[in-house]
Amino acid sequence: MKFIFDSNTWQEIFGSIGKNKTRTAITIVGVLWGIFIYIALAGAAKGLDNGFERAFESVAMNSMFVWAQSTSMPYEGYKTDRQLQLKLSDVATLKNRLPEIEYIAPRNAKGVFDGEPAIVVRGMKSSSSPVYGDYPVYTKIATKKIYDGGRFINDRDIDQARKVAVIGERTQQELFEEEENPIGSYIRVDNIYFQIIGVHKFVPGGGFESDTDIYIPYTTFRKLYNTGEDVSWLTIAAYDDADVVKAEEDVKSVLKSIHNVNPKDDRAFGAFNLGEIFNRITGFAKGLTFLSLIVGIATILAGVISIGNILLISVKERTKELGVRRALGATPAEVRNQIILESVFLTVVAGVLGIILGAGVLKIVDIFTKDTDLPYTNPTLPIPYVLGALAIMIILGTLIGLIPAQRAVSIKPIDALREE
């Protein structure tokens, strides 16, 4: 290792590089381009992955929405185009039959898909808001951020069908003064008084929900709007290790058996599978990362081979110089180590420049996408991945340096001194 810290060794390396500045610069660019491509593409893929994680941060990854539609096939005496209706009893049946389901929340709503939103009044101020009837379990699937001092619906609210409500932050702004605390105050929702128990912060990613939404106990909603056992739709979360696509198929299959629907009828129940969408996006991001690794390594390898070619040319041009060194007592190991060190040095320089350039591009992309609504954020690459790529470059640089190094060692001093 002493030769690494020998000033004469580095003087000769820099002298060799200085004689072929243009050729060396082109070679370095070829190598740095490979690691730049890897960092830029892999970082971009990570930004996409981070963006969709942020977009779905308030919703369970393996979640789905299921609703009833109309049949498209006759079955056991029932005609086509029969309008189906989910029932509250479907929840227990699905939970009992399908072990892959972790949480299931029946939901009702007014002013979301059809009908007019509820009229919300406080004093002389009024607004219109969608109203949801929910169970506490819903927050296990879709997180609701409640401001300090408030809470979401609990089991006691459900059991007693309490007239309590969680309002959205925009509804608070429309009905209350800026410094006024709404918790404990009363509002009228479609002429029924409700006490406010919480204010929820709107977080994008919850699908069709907004910052004007009002949440009330499911049992209270049923009494207020006379929905009986009817359910508008089911929000379901499967376990993390479950196949979310199969889980959707199983849910529909059970619902078909409950509601006497032809097993082959694909139109009877609709579904929106967030888990499937997220898995596709994650798979795309992983594929892009893998592609960047393959392209980056291929480009790095091509650049490192060009370094080997340059060193072969350099060895040929320095034949007489190497012969003199051998004649003056330089051992084959010293000559070999110098050539290998030169190869590794050029590789490391190219790698570091490529990393800096790639990190700079990712930083610029981050600046331009930071405050946008795009599902894209923080395009970075973990340090171990970067160091791993640099280590691969150094290994390749060492291996490729062995070829010109062996060529230099094979030159006999007497033959080298005869070179003109």
VOMILO-927118 format. One record per residue (C-alpha): x, y, z. Coordinates in pm, whole numbers, plus 32768, in hexadecimal, padded with zeros to 4 digits. Layout:
// residues N
XYZ ...
This chain:
// residues 420
800080008000 813080E28020 812C81307EAC 7FD581D67ED0 806B82E77FAB 81A883097EDC 81B784647E3F 827D83DC7D17 816482E97CC5 806184007CB7 815084E27BFA 816C83DB7AEB 7FF383A07AE6 7FA585127ABE 80B8853179BD 801D841978F2 7EC184B3790E 7F48860A78B2 7FDF858A776D 7E86851D76F1 7D96861A778D 7C8C860E767E 7C8B84967664 7C7E847077DE 7B63856E7801 7A9084BA76FB 7ACB837077AE 7A6884017902 7929848E786A 78D5833577E4 78FA829A793D 784983AC7A02 7725839F790F 76DC823B7984 76C1828B7AF6 760983CE7AA3 7500830B79E4 74DF82157B04 74B783247C10 73CE83FB7B3E 72E482DF7AD7 72E8822A7C27 72B383737CE0 719483CE7BF6 70F3827C7C38 711782B47DAF 707384097D8B 6F4A83667CDE 6F36825F7DEF 6F4883697F00 6E42843C7E50 6D3F832B7E47 6D8B82C77FAE 6D438430800F 6C0784367F3A 6B8782FC7FE6 6C1083488140 6AB3837081D0 6A2E822B8139 6A9780C3817D 6B69803D805D 6A9E7EFC803D 694C7FA8803A 68277FA77F4A 66C980357F1E 65AD7F4A7EBE 64497FAC7E5D 63137F097DC8 62A17F407C61 61A57E877B89 61B47D247B07 62067CD5799D 619D7B6679A3 60637AAF7A14 608E79C07B37 5FA678CE7BF0 5E68797A7B7E 5EEE7ADC7BA1 5EEB7BB37A68 60027C8179CF 60357DEC7A3B 5FCB7DA77BA0 60447EC57C7B 61107E417D9F 61367EDB7EF7 62457E987FF7 61C67E508156 625E7E8182AC 62527D0982E6 63447CDC81C0 645A7D66829D 64517C488399 642F7B458284 65607BC681CA 662D7BE28307 65D87A7C836E 661379DD8219 674B7A9581AA 68747A7F829A 69457B6581BD 686A7C8E821C 69007D57833B 68037E74834C 66B27EB382A9 65E87FF282D1 64858020824C 6446818581DC 631E825D8181 632883BA80F3 625084D98082 62BC85CA7F70 63E884FF7EFB 637D84377DCB 621784AF7DA7 612185987E4F 615E86EB7EE8 625D87237FFF 61D587698159 618788CF81BD 625D892982E9 61F88A5883B8 628B8B0E84E2 61E98C508548 61D48D2F8417 62DD8C6C8357 62A18B3D827C 63548A57818D 6318891080D8 63E187D88123 63E1866580D1 638085958202 640F843B8248 638883378336 64B1827583C0 652D817D84C2 666E81BA858A 6717809B84CC 6721817A8399 684E82328428 690D80E88429 68F580EC82AF 68FE82618261 69AF83328365 6900846E83D1 69DD857F845E 69148628856E 6986877885F5 69EB878D8765 68CB87878857 67E786BE8777 67A485528728 670184728628 65C683A28657 65E482938762 6522815887BE 644B820888BF 63D9830087B5 636E81D686E1 62BF811B87FB 61F9824B886C 61C782DE870F 624A84298790 6219856A86CD 638A85BE86B7 645386288588 65B6864E850E 65C88773841C 66CB87CE8315 67BF88EC8338 671C89B1821F 65C6898C82C3 66638A158402 66E38B448341 658B8B8182A7 64C38B6783EB 65B08BDE84FC 668A8D0C853E 68008CE18518 68518CCD868D 67128C1686EE 672C8AAF876C 661989DF86CA 663A88B287B5 64FE88958885 643B898887AB 62FA892786F9 62A189318588 616688CF84CD 618D87C283C5 604E87AB82F7 5F93884F841D 6018875A8521 610287DF862C 62588739864D 636C877E8746 64C687A386AD 65C286AE8743 66E186E38651 676D87968521 682286C18421 694487388353 692186EE81E3 6A32860B8159 6A3685C57FE0 6A2A84587F80 68E283F3801E 683583D57ECD 66F884A47EB0 6708853F800D 674086B2804C 677787B6815C 660188008176 659C869E81D7 64D286628312 64E8851283C3 63D3849A84A8 63948347854E 63118240845E 61E681F7853E 618E8368854D 61A3838683D4 60B9825B83B3 5FB18305848D 5FDE845D83EF 5FBD83E98287 5EF382AB82BF 5FEA81C4820E 5F91809082DC 60827F718298 60F78000814A 626980468118 62ED812C8007 643E80837FEA 65427FBD80AC 66A3803280F5 677F7F008128 68EB7ED1818C 69997D85815B 6AC47D158228 6C167D9081AA 6C827C34813A 6B3B7BEA8085 6B137BE97F0A 6A367D1B7EE1 69C37CB67D84 69507B617E00 68B47C077F30 67DB7CDB7E4A 67717BA87D86 671B7AF17ECB 664E7C177F4B 65847C277E09 65557AAF7E0A 64C77AB17F6C 63E47BD87F1D 63607B237DE9 630879F57EBC 625A7ACF7FC1 618C7B907EC3 613D7A6F7DD6 620D7AEB7CB3 62987A177B98 640479C37BF3 646C7A297A92 63C37B7E7AA7 64E07C7C7AAC 63FF7DAD7AA7 63397D6A7BE4 64357E057CD5 65297F1B7C91 66797F4F7D3A 679680437D46 68CF7F937DBD 69CF80877E49 6AB47F687EAA 6AC87EEA7D44 6B1480467CC0 6C1F80807DC8 6CBF7F2F7D80 6CD07F827C0E 6D7480CF7C55 6E6880307D48 6EB87F227C48 6EF4802A7B3E 6FDD80EB7C26 709E7FAC7C7A 70B47F557B09 713A80AF7ABC 723B808C7BD1 72A77F397B4B 72B97FC379E8 738D80E77A60 74787FF07B09 749F7F1E79CE 74CD804D78E9 75B780F279E3 76947FBE7A0E 769F7F877895 770680F2785C 780280E67979 78947FA478EC 78B580417795 79618170782E 7A4A809C7902 7AAA7FCF77CF 7B0381157720 7BE481667849 7C9080177815 7CC0806576A2 7D5381B976F3 7E44811E77EA 7EA9801B76E6 7EF9813675F7 7FAB81ED7711 807D80BA775F 80E0809B75F1 8140820B75E5 820781E87727 82BD80A976C4 8414814C76D1 83C681F8781C 835480B178B7 848C80047834 8568810878DA 84AE80D87A23 84DA7F5F7A0D 864A7F8879BA 8676806C7AEA 85E97F627BD0 846F7F8D7BD0 83C87E427C1C 82AA7DB67B46 81C07DE87C72 82147F5C7C84 81D27F8D7B11 808D7EC37B26 80117F807C58 804E80D17BB9 7F7F807B7A85 7E657FE87B5B 7E6C811A7C40 7E4D81FD7B12 7D1E81367A9A 7C7781427BF0 7CC182B77C14 7C1D830D7AC9 7AF282317B21 7AC582D27C78 7ADF84327BE9 79D983DD7AE3 78FB83397BEA 7908845F7CDB 78BE85587BC5 779B84817B4F 770D846F7CB0 772785E87CDC 768486277B8A 756C852B7BCD 752885B97D28 751C87177C93 741986B37B90 734186077C98 735687407D71 72DF881A7C4F 71BF87287C0B 716387307D7D 715B88AD7D7F 707088BB7C53 6F8487AA7CD4 6F8587FF7E47 6E5088DC7E5A 6D85883D7D44 6C5D874F7D54 6D1C86497C8F 6D3E84F37D37 6EB585287D45 6F97858D7E65 70FA85757EE8 71AC84C57DC4 72DA843B7E7D 73AB83027E7F 7417825A7FC6 7588828D8017 75CF81138023 755480F77EB9 763D82117E4D 7766817E7F07 7714802A7E76 771B80B77D13 786681647D5D 78F4801F7DEB 788E7F677CAD 794180737BE2 7A7F804E7CB1 7A787ED27C8D 7A457EEE7B15 7B567FF57B01 7C457F0E7BB9 7BF37DE27ADF 7C0E7EA3799A 7D557F3C7A11 7DEE7DE07A28 7DF37DC278AC 7ED67EED785F 7F977EA679A1 7FE77D46792C 80467DD477D8 813A7EC37882 81D47DAE7957 82017CCC7828 82E57DCA777E 84517D61779F 85397E807801 862B7E3C76E3 85127E3F75E1 84827F7A7674 85CD8031765F 85E77FDA74EE 848E807A74A7 84A581B673DE 
